[in-house]
Amino acid sequence: MTDRTRPSERSIYVKKAVCGGRDYAGHVFSLAIGATLDCDVVLGNDTGVIHGTASSGETPVPGIVVVLIPGSGELRRVPRYTLEAMTDAAGEYRIAGVIPGDYLMFAVPPSMDHAYYALDFANRHLDIAEHVSMDPGATQIVNLKSSKLE
C-alpha cells in the first residue's frame, strides 16, 4: 500500500550534482579547503516513509533494529542512503527521509558494533533481506520477520 507523505516527513537530498561532466550525487567525495568547483546541483524533496511491524512468527518484537540498505553497492558507500529505526513496544517502526530507489531491509537484533553498516552486510545476509522499491514521495508499509544474525 502506498500513499503520499506529508511535507513535514520529507527531507532534502542531492538528486544530481554534475561537476566536470561527472555526476557525484551517489558518490562520496571530499574537497580541499578553499577548493572551488563549477557544478550543477539539483536538490530533491521527494523522499518517502517506510513503516511497519517486525515480528517473530505472529508476535511483534520490540527493541529490534530495522535497517534500510541501498540495493546498489556504490550507494552503500554514501552514509545518507543507509537508514535505521528501532521497533517500539508494539514492534512498530518508522523510517522517514527515504530517497527513492531500490533497497534491502533487515530486522535484526541491535549490536554494539553496528555490524549492519559494514559494506558487505547486505550481501552476506541476502537470505533474510526484504526487497523494497521506494517511489518518489511515497509511504509504504513493510512488515518484517525478525532474524538472528549468524
Secondary structure, DSSP 8 states (H G I E B T S, - for coil): -EEE--GGG---EEEEEEETTEE-TTS-----TT----EEEEEE---EEEEEEEEETTEE-TT-EEEEEESSTTGGGSGGG-EEEE--TTSEEEEEEE-SEEEEEEEE---TT-GGGSTTHHHHTGGG-EEEEE-TTEEEE--EE-----
